Amino acid sequence: MIFNRLLRRLSVRQLQDAIRQKQRLAKVSQLDRQLEHHQREAAKLQRKIDRLMGGDGAPGLPKKRRQRRLTAEARRKLSEAAKRRWAKVKGEVRAAVKLSKRRQFSAEGLKKIADAARRRWAKFRAEKKEQQVQ
């Protein structure tokens, strides 16, 4: 009811002005949405450019650090140190973990392996020579 009374008080010209203003506001809100969309797209493109130029695509954030790789020897030492620490925590009395070296072949074992390799290569070369003759 109040709305109807207000409408009766307004002139045609005032109503037309109100309609134009509403249309302008709708157009402005549509342009705002388009602006936000284009800003998001521009940010995506900037991240792609940053990545191509050597950045990580997120300005202001630190680059992700590469993981360090441990050698097998270093992992073994860390493992043994951890075992010693846990033994101490658990109260176990046990001999210090012996740092074991890699297993080594005996001279006889190495000779057998080398002889077998020589035989395999000789056989391979003979087969290859045979194929070339044919």
N, C-alpha and C positions, 0 to 999 in steps of 0.2 A: 504494500500500500504506500509506504513512504517513497519507494522508488517511482511509482506512478505519479505521485504528487510532484516530485522533483522534475520528472519528464514534462509535465504539463507547464511548468514555469519556464522551461527553456524555449528559446526561439528556434526556428528551423536552422538559422545560420549557426547558432551555438551547437546544435546537434550535429550539423555537418562538420564543424570544426573538431568536435569530439571524435567523430568517426575518422577524420583524417589523422588526428593524433594517435588514435589506436592503431591505425594502419602503419604509421611511422614507427611506433614502438614495436610492432610485430616485425617490421623490416629490420630494425636495429637488433632485436634479439636473434633474428635469423643470421645477420651478419656477425654477431658475437659468436654464435655456434660455429660458423664457417671459419672465423679467425682462430678459434681454439683448435679446430681440426687441422688447419694449415700449420699452426705452431707445433702440434704433435708430429705432423709429417716432416717438418723442417728439423725437429730434434732427432727423428729417426735417421734422416739423411746425414745429419752432422755426426751421429754416432758411427755410421758406416764409413764416412770420410775419415774420422779419427782412427778407426780400425785399419783402414787401408794405409794410412800414413804412419802406422806403427804403434798407435795408442791402443788401449784396451776397449775403447768405445764408451767409457763412462768417465767424463771429465770430473776431476776432483777426487776420484777414488784411487787409492794406491793400486799399482799393478799386482796381479797375482804372482806370488813368488813360485819359482820352479822348485819342485821337490828335489831334495838332494838324494843321491843314490849311494847306498853303502856297499862296500865290497863284502864278499862272503866272510872274509877274515874279520872285518869290523863288526858285522852282525854277530858272529860267533863270540867275539870278545864281550860285546854288550850283553849277550845272552848269559854268558858265564858269570859276569859281574852281577847281573840281576839274580841269578841263582844263589850266589854267595850272600847277597843282601837278604833274600828271603830266608835263607838258612839261618842267618843271624836273628831275624825277627821271630822265626818259629822256635828258636832256641835249640836247633839241632846242632849237635857237635859232629861235624863231619870234616873230613880232610879237604883241604883247599882244592877247588876244581883245577885239575891239571890242564894247562893250555896244551892241547894236543896239536901236533903238526899234521900236515897232510900225510896220508899213507904213501910210502914209497915202495917201488918195486925193487926186488933184489936184482943183482947184476945178472943172475941166471934168467930171471923172469923177463928182464929187458931184452936179453939176447934172443929169447924165444919169440917175443913180439916182433923184433926187428927182422928175424929170419922169416917169419910168417908173412910180414909185409913185403919183403923182397920177393918171396915166391908168388904172392898175388900180383905184384907189378910185372914180374917176368911173364906170368901167364897172360896178363892183359896185353902186354906188348907183343907177345907171340900171336895172339888172336888178331890184333890190329894189323900186324905184318901179313898174316895169312889173308885177311880181307882185302888188303891192298894188292896182293898178288893176283887175286881172282878177278 
